[in-house]
């Protein structure tokens, strides 16, 4: 399948936004869901699993 699963957790509900293959994909999925200018850094609101936003290897995608 590939990619990293992107899920939004809002008001106690999880919504699957799709799969991302790089940080640009994450931003695009978030924009389509109505989230603008989200900080993709590890200090931002995103919980990264399998490595931070700079890690896009076969092991985590």
HUQUI-V419319 format. One record per pair of residues at least 4 apart in sequence whose ideal C-beta (glycine too) atoms are under 8 Angstrom apart, sorted by the first residue. I is the first residue (numbers start at 1). J is the second residue. If there is no record, write none. Layout:
[[I	J] [I	J]]
//
This chain:
[[1	19] [2	19] [2	21] [2	61] [3	19] [3	20] [3	21] [3	25] [3	61] [4	19] [4	20] [4	21] [4	26] [4	49] [4	50] [4	56] [4	60] [4	61] [5	16] [5	19] [6	16] [6	17] [6	18] [6	19] [6	20] [6	25] [6	26] [6	29] [6	30] [7	14] [7	15] [7	16] [7	17] [8	14] [8	15] [8	17] [8	30] [8	33] [8	35] [9	13] [9	14] [9	15] [10	15] [15	33] [17	29] [17	30] [17	32] [17	33] [18	25] [18	29] [19	25] [20	25] [20	26] [20	29] [21	25] [21	56] [21	61] [22	26] [22	56] [23	27] [23	40] [23	53] [23	56] [24	28] [25	29] [26	30] [26	40] [26	46] [26	53] [27	31] [27	38] [27	40] [28	32] [29	33] [30	35] [30	38] [31	35] [31	36] [38	44] [38	45] [38	46] [39	43] [39	44] [39	45] [39	46] [40	44] [40	46] [40	53] [41	53] [42	48] [42	52] [42	53] [46	53] [48	52] [48	53] [48	55] [49	60] [50	55] [50	59] [50	60] [51	55] [51	56] [51	57] [51	59] [51	60] [55	60] [56	60] [56	61] [57	61]]
//
